[in-house]
Structure formats: C-alpha cells, structure tokens
Amino acid sequence: MGPGDFAYVPPHIIHNPELLGPHTETYGLVTPCDWVDFFRHVSEPYEGLILPEHDNRDLKALLIPKVMAAKGQFDVVFQRDYVPPALGEWDQDDEKLPVGDKPLPYFLRANTGPRWLLGGVLSRPFITTSQCNSVCAISSIESSDIYPESESIFSKQLTFKTVDHCLCVIEGLLIVRLPGQPDSVIREGETALIPAGQPFSLKFASRYV
C-alpha cells in the first residue's frame, strides 16, 4: 500500500500491518474505540513531532512482556501460528467498493472507486455504511477557495442529529464555523471533532483543500 490507498478490516479478521518505508504515517479509525487501550498499554509517552532517526533499544525485550500481559485483554487475540498469504498485485476488485450482505475485508487503491461532485466539493468515499453495517463512513472531501463560497454545499449550516464528524486536514486550510463561536482555522495535520447535534458550516480557505 502507498499514499492514498485504503484497507478495511472487519472484526475477526487476522491482520498485522507492517510499516515498510523510512517514515510511514497512516490514519486509522478504530471502532469500538476500547481497542485503542491496547496501544496505550504497550506504548511509551513521546513528545517529538516525528520518530527519532536512530533507536538502539531492544524493541522485542521492550514490547513482548507488555504484549504477553495484554493477552485476552483489549479485544486482541494473537495468532502465533498463522501463515499469511503471499504478497499479491492490485486487481480490478481493488478499484471499487464491495457489495454484500455482511462486512468483508477489502482494499481500495488510491484515486479509484466512486466519486461524487456537488457544489464545487468532490467526495471520494473509502467506505460507506453499506460496507460496515452502518458503523462508520470515511470519505476524502476536496475543494478550493477559487470556487464562490456561496455555491459550496457546506456554506450554510448543517446539523447531523445522530452522526459525529471528525475532520482531518491532509492539505490546505479549512475554516470550521460553529454558531456563536469564532472561526477555527484547521491546518495540515490538525483535526476538528464535531459532535452529533452541533450545527456547523465549512469554508475551504486555500487553493486546494
């Protein structure tokens, strides 16, 4: 997998992501969120912006005792005897969202899959509620400040009564507006969380967002 690629892993599917590049950064949505406690259990506090260039620690000696202590906790079940399949190539099935009666694991290659355009805003869904029993939906939202703000579907306030929103800015500037509060400028690498029932509107504040 490379920049822009997506993978969905439903419950009970064996998986073990391996970071191959000299610096790899991913966005991961974990739900139910209790599983995040596993990372809190095995990790160490760190205040740097990126990983240190050199790390001479014995990671096995550091992590294995913590991992073994986590056995049976945090909804994590280790499969030591599992033999993974051989690395395969992308195919046409990796360029569309799957359709089925139950959640299935899948990959979606970058810049493939469905695309929807409305009011100067492009949406590229990685997963919709149809693929995960309505657990979540993840989409890339793209636009630009060269389009008139009045034509954007997000220029007027929207309210989602039962849906929380997490907006992660990958590139550009996004202005989030909440009634009665100053505008919030969200930059690259920053995140805005909007709870269900909270009215909001958005402004795309750079040439590419």
C-alpha positions, 0 to 999 in steps of 0.5 A: 500500500502507498499514499492514498490507498485504503484497507478495511478490516472487519472484526475477526479478521487476522491482520498485522500491518507492517510499516515498510518505508523510512517514515510511514504515517497512516490514519486509522479509525478504530471502532469500538474505540476500547481497542485503542487501550491496547496501544496505550498499554504497550506504548511509551509517552513521546513528545517529538513531532516525528520518530527519532532517526536512530533507536538502539533499544531492544524493541522485542525485550521492550514490547513482548512482556507488555504484549504477553500481559495484554493477552485476552485483554483489549479485544486482541487475540494473537495468532502465533501460528498463522501463515499469511498469504503471499504478497499479491498485485492490485486487481480490478476488485481493488478499484471499487467498493464491495457489495454484500450482505455482511462486512468483508475485508477489502482494499481500495487503491488510491484515486479509484472507486466512486466519486461524487461532485456537488457544489464545487466539493468532490467526495471520494468515499473509502467506505460507506455504511453499506460496507460496515453495517452502518458503523462508520463512513470515511470519505476524502472531501476536496475543494478550493477557495477559487470556487464562490463560497456561496455555491459550496454545499457546506456554506450554510449550516448543517446539523447531523442529529445522530452522526459525529464528524471528525475532520482531518486536514491532509492539505490546505486550510479549512475554516470550521464555523460553529454558531456563536463561536469564532472561526477555527482555522484547521491546518495540515495535520490538525483535526476538528471533532464535531459532535452529533447535534452541533450545527456547523458550516465549512469554508475551504480557505486555500487553493486546494483543500 
